[in-house]
Amino acid sequence: MKKNTAGVVAGAASLLILAAFAVILIVPSSREVFKSLSAGHPYLMGFVKFGLLATVGEVLALTIRRRSPAMPYYIGWRMLIWGLIGVAITFMMKTYSYGVAGLMENGLLPGAGESFWSRLLKAFYTAAVMNLTFGPTFMATHKCTDKYLELRHEGVRKPGLKGVVNGVDWHGFVSFTLFRTIPLFWIPAHTLTFLLPAEYQVIAAAALSIALGLILSLKK
């Protein structure tokens, strides 16, 4: 009963968070405040966006899998982990975006210019390079944090690095996460993300985590 109540509360909170973000982005005055905060405090806003939205994605995905309201265990730690990931992703999105722009301007990547096709190429280059280099590292790290929380939930008091690493399904990680989701989902989705104004890119990346979680839940 308590678990179901917690699930209902988590589900209701998730819907309220999604509704709040939607209202903020729809209402012109709040949207301007959001843009100003994103530009002035990118890391703090990256923490908030990922901490909230990616955790909402976990709640919704688990609810779909169980077909009843559910709340992931250690949800506070999950929110903190997602927030820190949001800070890292904010930094990396800027790093790769500026890096690719510099390479194109110096003729080290083709397609420099101001046309839509040049912007599309830049977005594709950025998405591809980021997901083929930083992407696997970030995903593997998140796999390990998930496994650590899972082992703690199962009663293992001190899982240790060896226990965590040995517990991860690395074959599934490589064959599915790296070889399928990166080329078929993340690179196309992030190409569209990098076409957006800079202040919306991190929230779009966080929203993609929700989308992928829901897609995988429906698949299962």
ChimeraX attribute file (.defattr): number of C-alpha atoms within 10 A of each C-alpha:
attribute: neighborCount
match mode: 1-to-1
recipient: residues
	/A:1	6
	/A:2	7
	/A:3	11
	/A:4	13
	/A:5	13
	/A:6	15
	/A:7	21
	/A:8	17
	/A:9	14
	/A:10	21
	/A:11	20
	/A:12	12
	/A:13	14
	/A:14	20
	/A:15	13
	/A:16	13
	/A:17	15
	/A:18	15
	/A:19	12
	/A:20	12
	/A:21	18
	/A:22	12
	/A:23	13
	/A:24	16
	/A:25	17
	/A:26	11
	/A:27	10
	/A:28	11
	/A:29	10
	/A:30	14
	/A:31	16
	/A:32	13
	/A:33	13
	/A:34	18
	/A:35	17
	/A:36	13
	/A:37	14
	/A:38	21
	/A:39	14
	/A:40	12
	/A:41	11
	/A:42	19
	/A:43	20
	/A:44	16
	/A:45	22
	/A:46	27
	/A:47	23
	/A:48	20
	/A:49	24
	/A:50	30
	/A:51	24
	/A:52	21
	/A:53	26
	/A:54	28
	/A:55	26
	/A:56	27
	/A:57	22
	/A:58	23
	/A:59	25
	/A:60	25
	/A:61	24
	/A:62	20
	/A:63	21
	/A:64	18
	/A:65	16
	/A:66	10
	/A:67	9
	/A:68	14
	/A:69	21
	/A:70	24
	/A:71	24
	/A:72	17
	/A:73	13
	/A:74	12
	/A:75	16
	/A:76	12
	/A:77	13
	/A:78	21
	/A:79	21
	/A:80	17
	/A:81	19
	/A:82	24
	/A:83	25
	/A:84	19
	/A:85	20
	/A:86	27
	/A:87	21
	/A:88	16
	/A:89	23
	/A:90	22
	/A:91	15
	/A:92	15
	/A:93	21
	/A:94	15
	/A:95	13
	/A:96	18
	/A:97	19
	/A:98	13
	/A:99	13
	/A:100	21
	/A:101	18
	/A:102	14
	/A:103	14
	/A:104	19
	/A:105	14
	/A:106	11
	/A:107	10
	/A:108	12
	/A:109	15
	/A:110	13
	/A:111	16
	/A:112	19
	/A:113	13
	/A:114	8
	/A:115	10
	/A:116	10
	/A:117	12
	/A:118	15
	/A:119	18
	/A:120	16
	/A:121	20
	/A:122	25
	/A:123	23
	/A:124	22
	/A:125	21
	/A:126	24
	/A:127	26
	/A:128	20
	/A:129	15
	/A:130	21
	/A:131	20
	/A:132	15
	/A:133	10
	/A:134	15
	/A:135	20
	/A:136	17
	/A:137	12
	/A:138	14
	/A:139	15
	/A:140	18
	/A:141	13
	/A:142	16
	/A:143	18
	/A:144	18
	/A:145	17
	/A:146	16
	/A:147	20
	/A:148	22
	/A:149	18
	/A:150	17
	/A:151	18
	/A:152	15
	/A:153	12
	/A:154	9
	/A:155	9
	/A:156	13
	/A:157	9
	/A:158	11
	/A:159	17
	/A:160	11
	/A:161	11
	/A:162	8
	/A:163	15
	/A:164	19
	/A:165	17
	/A:166	11
	/A:167	16
	/A:168	16
	/A:169	11
	/A:170	14
	/A:171	9
	/A:172	11
	/A:173	16
	/A:174	14
	/A:175	11
	/A:176	12
	/A:177	18
	/A:178	19
	/A:179	12
	/A:180	13
	/A:181	14
	/A:182	20
	/A:183	15
	/A:184	11
	/A:185	13
	/A:186	25
	/A:187	23
	/A:188	15
	/A:189	17
	/A:190	24
	/A:191	20
	/A:192	16
	/A:193	22
	/A:194	24
	/A:195	17
	/A:196	14
	/A:197	9
	/A:198	16
	/A:199	17
	/A:200	17
	/A:201	21
	/A:202	28
	/A:203	22
	/A:204	20
	/A:205	25
	/A:206	22
	/A:207	19
	/A:208	20
	/A:209	19
	/A:210	20
	/A:211	15
	/A:212	16
	/A:213	21
	/A:214	21
	/A:215	12
	/A:216	12
	/A:217	17
	/A:218	11
	/A:219	8
	/A:220	8
